[in-house]
Amino acid sequence: MKKAMIISAVLALMAVPMLAEAGPSAGISYTDVGISGHAGRPGGSLNLGNVYRGGVVVDGSVTAARGFDQFDVSVGKLIPADGLEFDPYASANFMNVNYSNPAANSVQDFYGLAGVNVSLPLSREVALGVGGGYGHTMGVYGDASGGSVYTGDAIASFKIAQHVTTDLQVAYQHVPGASMTDYSAGINYHF
């Protein structure tokens, strides 16, 4: 299990901000994860990604907060259309949630989902985006139960220097047995 988590972490270190140009990027962010009505859990995320020729996007992230760990990797395609940019994607994710309340069971799920992100560049320095996905658990561990998974998020990206952007994001995620609202702020470097 430990080896699989390390491999997942290495594969998942890839997230591409909306203002990225073709090429690799790396980012780090502060994250506050609120889990199923519990107080927020502070943590951080590490992101890596690349936009390849033809608009193919490979991205992912590793997030660690108090009692919450998540690894994800996705592949998508950037499709420009009338000032908007669509990014349909497929992703694989692993999540581990440990509740501080002994009466509540922990949740460990491996799941896949498909979705789309839509971004609207307001200028060369500012972009807004929304996205969402739907999928299903592929593996559950411990007392977790299988079922539908869905996500949604909103993001604002700002270019603050030639190769640097910053992002503000709110995301919602539901897996069987838990739901999370994640608030994050981060900075990204585009190589």
N, C-alpha and C positions, 0 to 999 in steps of 0.2 A: 504494500500500500504506500509506504514512504517513497519508494522509487517511482511509482506511478504519479504521486503528487509532485515530485521534483520534475519529472518529464512534462507533466501538465503545466507546471509553472514556467518552464523554459519555453514551451510552445505558446503559452498564453500571454507572454510579455509583448503585446503588439497592439496598441490602439492609435488610430489616426484621427486627429482633430479635423474639424470641418474646413478650416482654412488652409489645410495642407496642400502643397504641390506634390507632383510625382516625386517619390523618393522616400527614404526612411525617416521616422520620427521617434522620439522618446519623450516620456512625460512622467511626472510624479504629481500626486494630488493628495490633499487632506480629505478624508471621508468621514461622515457621521452617519452610521447605519442605525435606523430605528426598526426594531424587529417586533412584529405582532403586538403592538401596544406597549412594549417595554421602552425604557429610556434609551436615548441615543447612545451608540457605542462608537467612540472616536477611533480612527485608524488611518490607514493610508493605502494608496494604490500606486502600482508601478505599471506603466503602459509602454508598449512598443508597437510599431506598425510600419507598413510600407504600402505605397500606392505604386503599382507597377504600370508599365505601358499598357495601353488599352483600357485603363481605368480599373484594373483588378486590384481590390483592396484586401490585404491580410492584416488583421489586427486582433488584439486581445489584451487582457489585463490580469493582474493578480491583486486582490484586495485582502487586507488583513485588518480586522478590528477586534476589539475585545469579545471573544467568543464567536466570531464570524470570520470565515475564510471562504474566498471564492476565486476560482480560476476559470477563465474563458478564452476561447479562440474562435475567430470567425473569418469567413471568406465571403466577399461580396463584389459587386460591380457598380462603379459610378456611372450614372446615366444622366447627362444634362438634358433639361427640357424647359424651354421658355423662362430662363432665369432661375429655375429651381434645379436642385441636384438630388436625384434619387439614388439610394444605395440599398438594393435588395441583398440580403445576406442569409447565410446558414451558419449556425454556431453550435459548438459543444461546450458544456459548462459543468463544473463540479462545485457544489456548495456544501459547507459544513456550518451548522448553526448549533451552538451550545447555549442553552438557556441557563441563567443564573438561578432560577427557581428549580429546586430539586424535583418538584412535582411535574414539571414540564419535560418531556422527552426531547432529546436533541434530534436534529433533522440533518441527514446526509443524503444528497441526491446527485446523480449524474443525469443530465438531461440534454436534449437537443431541441433547438427551435429555429424557426425561419421567420424573417421579418423584413421590415424596410425602414430606413432612416431617410428623412427628407430635410434638406437644408436650403435656406434662403439667404444668399449673400446680400446684405444690405449695402455693403461697400467693399473695398479691398481690405478693410481692416475689421469689419464686423459681420458676423453671420449668426443666424438663429436656426435652430433645428428641433425637430420632433421625430420620434421613432417609436416602434413597438414590434413585438414579436409574439408568436404563439408556438408552443411545442408540447412535448410530453416527456416524462421521466423515462430513462432507459435503464437505470439501475438505482435501487434504493438500499440503504444500509441502516442497521440498527432498527429503531422503531418507526422509521419513516414509511410512508405509504406512497404508492405510485399514483400518477394522474396528470392532469393538465398543468401546464406552466405558461404564464404570460407575463410580459414586461411592457413598460412604457417609459419614455423619458423625454425631457426637454433640456436644451442646452443653448448657451450663448457663448460664442467664441470671439476673442478680441486679439488682433495682431498688435503686439506691443513693441516689437523690434523686427529687424530684417528676417531672422530665422526663429522668432519666438512668438508663441501665442499663449493665451491664458483662457481657461474655460470655467464656466459656472454651470453646474448641472444638478437637476433633480431627477431621480429615477424611482420607479415603483416596480416591484417584482413579486410575483405570487408563485409559490410552489406548494404542493400538498402539505399541509401542516404548518405553514409559515408564510408571512408576507413581510416585505421589507420596503422601507422608504429610505433612500440614500441621497444625502446632500453632499456635494463635493465641489471643491475649487482646486484647480491645478494649473501647472505651467508645462509647456511642451517645447521641445527644440526640434527643428526640422533641418536635417542634414543636407 
